[in-house]
Amino acid sequence: MIFGMMMNVHAYLGGTMKTSVILHGLHNEFSLDQMKACISLAEKYGGSFRHVVTGIQITGIEKDDKEQLISELPEGVTTVIHRGVNSLIACVGKGKCKNGQMETQDLADYIERKHYGRKTSHKCKIGISGCGRNCPDAMVKDIAFIGTSQGFMLAVGGNTGMRPEAGQILLRKLTIEQAKKAADILIDWYAEHGEPKERMGKLLERLGNPLEKINL
């Protein structure tokens, strides 16, 4: 009832509903040209920018303009889906950061190109860090790869929200190729067995570790 009254007041005052669009670039990186194009779109449609967990958000645009704005996004920039593999954040990794112990870009590119946008029972966020400093906050993602001097550590089931928790460590000392295989298995498993609105951590509690008896 209160919501209806607010809507009536809003209509009476001649306002229109505002909405937003969350943008995603390849493992959440945007080129200078892409950012310039997105800034131009925000200016064109009267929006502003916010940083959110899943990407960059253009907020404050008219609801009627949303689809047109999306159609004008630059190449390589997409919108974020809400149920599926919808966020992959990777740091620059070894070779580009003095603290990096593992290269991250090859693994991030592989997972992004193969799995981004894939439908799952709920959101699936992935974080890849080249070292234990964990700049991408990987440990609170559904799937986390953390670089060490001996390879990637894999943790599963992290999340933020009302009951934040770190992921459960399942494997250590993974090569990049082993990490790719592990990601494939986990995402396939989640897509096949996840119940509606069930996060990966809850699926792990319910069915156990799908990698336990697999030789990567």
VOKE-886885 format. One record per residue: x, y, z of N, C-alpha, C in turn. Coordinates in steps of 0.2 Angstrom, whole numbers, plus 5000, padded with zeros to 4 digits. Layout:
XYZXYZXYZ...
end
This chain:
500449945000500050005000500450065000500950065004501450125005501850134998502050074995502350084989501950114983501250094983500750114979500650194979500650214986500550284987501150324984501750294986502350324983502350334976502150284972502150284965501650334963501050344966500550394964500850464965501250474970501550534971502050554966502450504965502950504959502650524953502150494951501750504945501450574945501150594950500850664951501350714950501950704953502450754952502850754945502550714941502850714934503450684933503750644938504350604937504250544933504850514932504850454928505350404932505250344931505650294935506350294932506850284937507550284935507750214936508250194932508550124932509250134931509650074931510350074930510550014926511150014923511449964919512149944922512249884924512949864926513349834920513949864919514349844913514849794915515049754910515549704911516049704905516649714907517249704902517549634903518049624899518349554899518749554906518549504910518749494917518749564921518249604919518149674923518749724921519049714915519449764913519149804907519249874907518949914902519549954899519549954892520049994889519950064889520350104887520250174888519750194883519750164877519250184872518550164874518450104877517850074880517550124885518050144890517850194895517550264892517950284887517750344884517050344881516850284878516250274875515650264880515850234886515350224891515250294895515750334895515650404898515150444894515250434887514850474883514150454883514050384884513350364885513050384891513450384897513150414903512950484902513350524899513250594898512550604894512550564888511950564884511350554887511350504891510750474895510650504902511050554904510950584910511150544916511550494915511750444921512450464924512550424929513250434933513450364934514150364937514450304938514450284945514450214946514550184953514950124952515350104957515750044956515349994961515149934958514849884962515249814961515049764965515449704965515449674958514949674954514949644948515249684942515349744943515649784938515549864939515449894933515349964934514649984932514350024936513550034935513450104932513050114927512850174925512150184928512050224933511450234936511150304935510450304937510050364936509850384929509750324925509550334918508750324918508450354913507750344912507550264910507050234913506950164912506750154904506450204901506350194894506950204890507450224892508150234888508550174889508450124894508850074895509050034889508550004886508749964880509149994875508950064873509350094868510050104870510150124877510850134879511250064878510950014880511249944880511449934872511049954868511149934861511749974858511950034862512450074860513150064863513150014867513749994871514349974866514949994868515549984863515649904863516049894858516249814857516649794863516449734865516849704871516549724878516049764878515649784884514949754884514749714889514149684889513749704896513149684897512849694903512849634907512849644914512849584919512249554919512249484919511649444921511649434928511049414931510949404938510949334940510749294936510849214938511249184933511849174935512349144930513049164932513549144928514249164929514249234927514249284932514149354930514649394933515149374935515749414938516349374938516849404934517549374935518049434936518349434941518849484943519549454944520049484940520749454941521149514942521649504946522249554946522649544940523149594940523649584934524149534934524249504940524649444941525449454940525749394941526449394940526749424933527249464934527549494928527249564927526749584930526449654930526349684937526449634942526449664949527049634952527349674956527949644960527849594965527249594967527049544972526749474969526549474963526249424959526749354960526349304961526749234962526449194956525949204953525649164948525349214942525449194936525149234931524349224931523949274930523249264930522849274924523149304919522749324913522549264909522949214908522849164904522249124907522249114913521649074917521049124916521149184918520549224917520249234910520649234905520349234898520049174897520349114899520049054897519349044900519249064907518649054910518149104908518349164907517849214904517549194897517949174893517749164886517349104886517449054890517148994890516448994894516449024900515949024904515549084906515749144904515449204906514749204903514249224907513549224905513149154905513549104907513249044907512649034913512149004911511549004916511748954922511648974928511648934934511048944938511048904944510448914948510448984952510949014953511049074956511649114953511849164956512449204953513049164955513549174951514149134952514749184950515149204955515649254955516349214956516749244952517449204952517949264953518449244957519049294958519649254957520149294954520849264953521349314955521749294960522249334963522949304962523449344960524149314959524549304965524249324970524649314977524149314983524449304988524049304994523749374997523949424994523749494996522949494994522749454989522049444987521749514985522049554981521749614979520949614976520849554972520149554969519649524974519849514981519349494986519149424984519549384981519349314978519049264983519249274990519049224995518349234996518049284994517249294996516849284989517249254984516849234978516649154978516249144974516049064973516549024972517049044967517649014965518249064966518749034969519349084971519949044969520349074965521049054964521549104966521949074971522449124974523149094973523549144970524249124968524749114974525149064974525649054979526249034975526849024979527449014975527448944973526948904975526948834972526348814968525948864966525448864961524748894964524248884961523548914963523248864969523048904974522548874979521848884977521448834977520748844975520248844981519848894982519348894987518648904984518148874987517448874984516948884989516448924987515848934992515949004996516349044994516349114997515749154995515549204999515049254998515049315002514749365000514649425004513949425006513649485007512949485009512849485016512249465018512049465025512449425030512649365027513049315030513749305027514149345027514849335023515249285026515549245021516049195023516549185018517149165020517649145015517549075012517849065006517748995003518148945007517948885006518248825008518848805004519448795006519948775002519948705000519948684994519848624991520448594989520848634985521548604982522048664983522648634982523248684982523748654977524248704976524748684971524548664964524048704962523748694955524148724950524348694944524548734938524048774935524148814930523648854927523148804923523448754920523048704916522648664921522848644927522448614932521848654934522048724935521548764937520948774932521148774926520648774920520148714921520448654922520048594922519648604928519848624934519448624940518948674939519048734936518448784934517948754930518148714925517648684920517248634924517548594928517148544932516648574937516948624941516548664946515948694943516048734937515448764934514948714931515248664928514748614925514348584931514648564936514348534942513848584945513948644945513448694948512848704943513048704937512448714932512048654932512248594933511848534933511548514939511848534945511548504951511248564956511448624954511148674959510448684959510148694965509448704965509248774964508648794963508448864962508648904968509048964966509349014971509848984976510148924974510648894979511348914976511648944981512348964979512848904980513448914977513848864976514048834983514148874988514348854994513848814997513248824996512648784999512648714995512848714989512848654985513448614988513948644989514548604992514348574998514048605003513748575009513348515008512948525003512448475001512648414998513148424993513348364989514148344990514448384994515148374995515648394989516248384990516748414985516748374978516548404973516548364966517248354964517748384967518448374964518848314968518548294973518848244978519248184975518848154970519148094968519348104960519548164958519648174951520448194951520748164946521448184945521548234940521648294942521748344937522448344933
end
